[in-house]
Amino acid sequence: MEDQFRTEDQFRTEKDTMGEVRVPAQAYFGAQTQRAVENFPISGIRFPRRFIQALGLIKWAAARSNEDLGLLESRIADAIRGASEQVASGELDEEFVLDVFQTGSGTSTNMNANEVIANRATEIVGGERGSKEIHPNDHVNMCQSSNDVIPSAIRVAALLGIADDLIPGLERLEAALTDKATAFDDVVKVGRTHLMDATPVRLGQEFSGYATQVARGVERLRSAQERLAELPLGGTAVGTGINAHPEFAPRAIAALAERTGQPLREAEDHFEAQGSQDALVEASGALKTVAVSLMKIANDVRWMGSGPRGGIGELRLPSLQPGSSIMPGKINPVITEVVRQVAAQVIGNDTSVTVGGALGEFELNVMMPVMAHNLLQSVDLLTSAATIFRGKCIEGLEADTQRARALVEQSFPIITALVPKIGYEAAADIAKEALATGRGVREIAAERKVLPPEELEEALDVQKLTEGGIVTLGGE
């Protein structure tokens, strides 16, 4: 908010408890926001849209509750609700000018919302911006404190992001992976442990595992949502509920639940809900687990698609863009690389949320803005990554069946199927010769006549090797 090039008539003077402050004349925010602008020029990172939406919804619900309780006259409550609707819808986003790195309670941003809504509501009733005809503290912040509003807003924003965006994105990714599991079910390939050849698997089996990873991630998120749905609203400054009507929180939260479609409820223990932010830590942990799953899946797809001549080459990934400024014809697995980078960021975000959660002292956690930023960024990043991974990679994957089969035949661990018949030592000896000579174990086993030809072929049927159990021969 640089003002060196502004003329004097481009400002208005507002007062707060610390004195006079010059505020841009056309701004809806007021003195406390302006002080915070000047105090926290840290990163240029602002709170995301979901958080501002949640703040607007909370102020809307508060005005409704306070009117119902007879604490606000209808004229004022109506105006506050109208201004809050504009905040929730994004019409006033440019007024939310504060850095996320600020006072640890988020008081500055709560007052940013209070001032914007108060000034806009004042205009709605015919007053002048800055006059405080509708007061940011006395009216907009009635029965509230930054200490219960900000953690409530974080939870509402996270719930909406997870429910409306992330879970649907993950469910679509799971469906795409399940489709590929079905399509690839007859593609037998080398299993790998320790990055070394292992007994065969079907490509479809691997993809069924990926689909289940994503499904389990959704389950973890749904579980975390249960705790996120507990709102500290009504606890005011320290959890005691001072200056809040006893019916304020139940009424306001019921209105929020109806408006958002989320199963919101008042915190069972306001001291837990404000003194700690364990629900945010839990949710971040679930997001981190989703990130880890996507990292593993992207890594596997990237490795299986490596090549096209010198790599594994069991999968063909969609070609999206040239991969080199110097090597003509090179195509890189760019989407899997994006997913891995997103996963790394989310894992780092979780560390910040974890540290923030650990630093809640006594009756208030004062790391909430940075926790909000990291948690909500993780929701947004994972939503985008899941969507792009599905649409630009998974859905377009093709299996190179011939390449996969050739690698299986060259892979000596298929000898494992003969162990029940010829013993571990004899099988190991065949494997050693295969590895030393580059010949196939099928050829060496036939040469050594360890089993009759028909039984040998039956035992080394690579499709059967993917089905588990002990290989039985000749109807035994």
N, C-alpha and C positions, 0 to 999 in steps of 0.2 A: 504494500500500500504506500508506495513512494508518493510524497506530496510536494516535492520541490518545484514541480512545474504547474501546480494548481494555483489559481488565483484565490484571494480571500473569500470571494462569494461562492466558491465551490465547497465550502465547509459550513457546518453548523457546530455550535458548541453544546455539548451535553455534560451533565454532571453525574457523577456516581459518588460513593461514600468517600473516595479519595480526592475528589476535586473535579475541576473542569478538564474536558478532553475535546480536542478538535476531531470531528468525524466527517468523512466525505458527505456532502449535503444530500446526495441522492441515495446513500446507503440506507438499508433497512436495519442493519446492525447498529449498535450503539457504543457507549463509552467503554464498557468492559471488554467487548470484542476488540475494539481499537487498541486498547492497552495490550491485549494478548497478541495482536498482530505485530506490535512493536517489540514485544518481549520474546517471541518465539520464531525468529526467522531462521529455522533450522534446516528443513529439507525441501520445502515446497510441496510435500506430499499432503494431500487433504483426505478427510474421511470419505469413504466410498458412498455411492448412491444409496445402497441398501441401508447404510447406517443413518443417513439423513432421512430416508423414508421412515425408518423406525422411530426416529426422534419426532417427526411430524405426527405419526400415528399415536405415540404416547401422549403428546400434548393435546391432540384431538380428544383422546379418551379421558384425559384428566379434566378437560373443560366440561365434557359431558357429565362426568361423575360429580364434579363440583357444583354444576347447575342442579343436578338431581337432588343433591344434598342441601340445596338452598344456600350454598356458600358463594355462588356467583350469580349475579342477576342475568337474566336471559339475553339481554342486549349484548353484554360483554362476552358471555359464553358463546353465543352465536358467532360473534366476530372472531374470537380466538379459534373456534373450530374452522371457520372459513380460511383463516390464515394458515392454520395447521395443515389443512387439506392441500394448500398450495406448496407447502414445504414437503409434504409426503409425495406429491406428484412430480416434484422436480422443478416446478416453476420458479423457485427462488434459490436454486443451487448456487448461483454466483455469489450469494450473500454469505455462504459458509466458507469463510476465507482463512480459517485457522489451520496451522500445521498440526499433524497428528502428534508431533513431539512437543508436548505442552505439560501443563499441570497434570499430575498423575491421576487425579480423580476425574479429569475431563470437565472440570467446572467451567473452563473457558468456553468449551463447545456447548455445554448446556446453556450458558448465558448467551452465547451466539444465537442459539435457537430461541431463547426467551425474548431477546431483543428484537430479532427479526419478526417473530410472530406478534409481539406487542405493537411494534410500529405499523405493521401491515393491518392488524386488527384496528388500531387507532384510525387509520385511513378509512377502513370499512365503515366505521361509525361516524365518519365525517371530521375527524380530528386531524391535526398536523403531525407529520412524522417528527419524532423527537420530543413531543410534548408529554409523553407518558400518561396520556389520558387513560389508556390501558397499560398497566404497569407490568414490566417483565418479571419482577419478583412477586409482587402482591397478587397478581391475577394469573399470569401464564404459568408461573412456578408454584401455584397454590397447592399445598399438601404434598409437595415434592422437595427433593434435594438432588443436587448433582450426583450425590453418592448412591441414590437408588435409581435415578433416571438413566445414567450412563450405562451401568451394568445391565439394566433392563433392555436398553436400546441395542446393546451388543448381542444379547441373547435373541431378541426378536429378529434382528438383521441376519444373524447366523441361521436361525430356524428357517426364515423365508428363503435364503440362498440355498440351503441344503434341500429343503422340501421342493421348491419350485424349479430349481435349476440343476443342482448336482445329482441328486438321486435319479431324476429322469434321464440325465445324460449317462450315468453309469448303467442304468437298466437297459438303455439302448445299446451301449457297448457290450454288455453281457449277452444280449440277444444276438448281436453280430458275431461274437465269439462262439456262441452255441451253434449258430448256423454253419460256421466254418468247421466246428467239431463234427457236425453231421456230414458235411461235404468231404472232409478229409478222413473219414473213418476207415477207409480201405487203403490208405497210404501208409505202408510199413516203412519205417525209417530206423536209423541208428538211435538207440537211447544213449544218453551221455551222463556220466557222473564224473565229477572232478575234471570236467572238460575232456574226458577220455571216453573212448567207445565203451558202451555197456550193452546189455541185452536189448533186443529190438522193442520198439513201441510203435503205436500207430499215431500219426500226426493228429488224428482226431482226438486221441486220448490226451495228448498234450493240450489241445485247445479246450477240451472239457475242463481241464484243470485251471486254465486261465479264466474261463467263464465263472467257475466256482469262486476263484479269488475275488473277482469283482462282486459277485453276489454276497460273499461274506463281508466285503467292505460296506455294502449297503446295509446289511444287518447291523454292523457296528455303528454306523451313522444313525440308524433308527433308534438304537439303544441310547446313544448320546443325546438324541433329541429329547428324551424323557426328562433329563436333568436340565437341559437348556430351557425347557418350557416353564420352569419355576422362576418367577420374576421377583426381584427384590423390591419392586415398586411398593411404596407405603412404609418402608423402613426409615425413610428420611435420612438424617445425618449419620446416625450410628447404629441403626437397627431397632431403636426403641419405638419409632413411629411418632416422635414428638412433632407437634404442629400439623399432624395429619389426622383427619377424621377417621375413626375406626372403620367406617364403611367405604372409605375412599378407594383403597387398594382392591377389595373384592369387586367393586363396581367398575372401576377403570379397567381392570384386567379382564373382566367378563366382556366389556365392550371391545377390547383389543382382540380377544379370542374370536368373537363373532366377526370382527372386521377382517382378520387375517386368515381365518380358517384353521388356525393352529390351536392345539389343546393347552393353551396357556393357563397357568394357575399361580396363585400367590405362594411365595416361598414358605415352606413349612417352618423354617428357622431363619429369620431375617439377619441374625448375627452371622450365620454361616454364609448366607448369600451375599453379604456385603464385606465381611471381614476376609473372606476367601473368594477366589474365582475358580474353584475346582471344576465347575461345570465347563468352563471355557478350556481348561487344560485337558479334560477328558475329550471334548469335541475335537480339539486340535490333535490329540493322539489318534483318534479315529481317522482324521484327515491324513495324518502322516502314514497310517497303515495303508490307506488307499493309495497314497503316493508310492509307497514301497511296492505294492502289488503292480501298479502300472509300470514302475521301473523294471521289475522282473520280466513282465510280459514284453515290454518294448525291447529289452535286452535280448530275450530269446528270439523274437521275430527278427531283430537286427542281425544276430549271428546266423540264424538259419537262412537269411537272405543274402549273406555275404558272398562276394564273388565279383563278376559273374563267372570267372574262370578259376581264380585261385582260392575261392572260399568254399563254404559248405554247400550253398546253392540249393537247398531243399525247398526253399520258398522263393517265389518271384514277387517282389514288392512293386506297387504302382510306381511308374516313372513320372515324377512331378516337375523336375527342373534340372538344368545342367548342374553338374556337381563340382566342376573345377574351372578355374579361370585359365588353366594352362593345359589340362589333359582333355582333348576332345572326346566326346562320347561317354564321359564318366557320369554316372548317375549315383547319387548318394541316398541313403535311407533317412531323409531329412525329418520325416514325421516322428520316427522313433527317437531321433536325437532331440527334438523339441520336447517330447514327453519326458525324456530323462532329465532335461534341464528343469522342467516344471517340477518334477519329483524332487530334485535337489533343492529347489527353492522352498517347497512346502516342508521338507524335512528341516531346513534351516529356520523357517517360520515357527515350526513347532518348538524348536529350542528357545526362541524368544518368548513364546507363550509360556513355556515351562518355567523359565527364569522369572517371568512376570508373575506367574501364579505363586511362586515360592516367596515372593517379596511382598506379601500382604501382611502389614503390621497391625495388630490389635483390631480395631473395628472397621478398617477400610484398606482395601488393596489400592495402592497408588501407582499402578503400572497399567491401568486400564486402556489408555489410548493406544499404546504400542501393542497390547494384546489384541485390541479390536482390529487394528490395521493388519496384523499378521494372520489372525484367524480368518477374517473376511477375504483377504487376498488369497489365502489358500483355497477357500471355497470357489472363488472366481477362477483361479488358475486351473484347478482340477476339473471344473466344469468345461472350460475351453479345451483342455488337453484331452479329456474323454471324448468330446464331440469330434475334434479333429482326428484323433487316433482312429476312431470308428470310421468316419466318412472318407478320410484320405489315405487310410492304410489298410485296416482290417477287412473292410468290405471288398477291397480290390485285390486281396491276396490270392495267389495261385500256387498250387503245389507242383513241383517238378517230380512227378512220380518216378520217372526213369532214373533220375539222379539219386533219389532217395533209396530206390531198390538196389542200385549199383553199390552205394556205400554200405548197405546192409550186408551184401554178399562179400564185400571186402573186409568186413568187421569180424574179428576173431571171437568176440564174446558170445556168438551164437553157439559155440561149442558147449556152453553151459547146459544146454538141453541134453547133452549126452552124459553128463556126470552121473545121473541115477543108474545108467546102464554100464558105463565103462569105468567109473570112478574118477575122482578129482585129479589124481596124479597123471593118469593116462590122458585125460582131457587137457591138462595143463601142458603136457609135452607136445600135443598137437598144436595148441595155441602158440607155443614158443616157436615151433617150426614155421607156422604160418607168418608170424611176425618177422622172423629172420629172413624168410625167403620171398615174402610178398605174395605167396600163393594163398588160395582160399582154404579155410578149414574143411569145407565140404570135400574139396579135392584130396586133401591129405588124409582125411578120415576114410574116404573111399579107397585110397591107395593102401592104407594099413588094414583094411577089411575089419574094422572094429565092430561093424554090424553088417548084416546082410543088406544089399543095396536098397531094397524096398523099405526096410526099417530105418535105414540111415536117412533116406529122403523124407520119410514121415517125421522123424525126430527133428530134422532141420527145416521143417516147414515154418518159414519165418512168420507167417500169419498166426499160426498156433502159438508161437513163442510170445505173442503179445497178449495172450488170453489167460495167463497164469496157471497155477497148478503144476503137478508133476506130469511130464510127457509120458503117456502110456502108448505102447506100440502093439500093433496087431490085435487090437481088441482086448488086451490085458487089463 
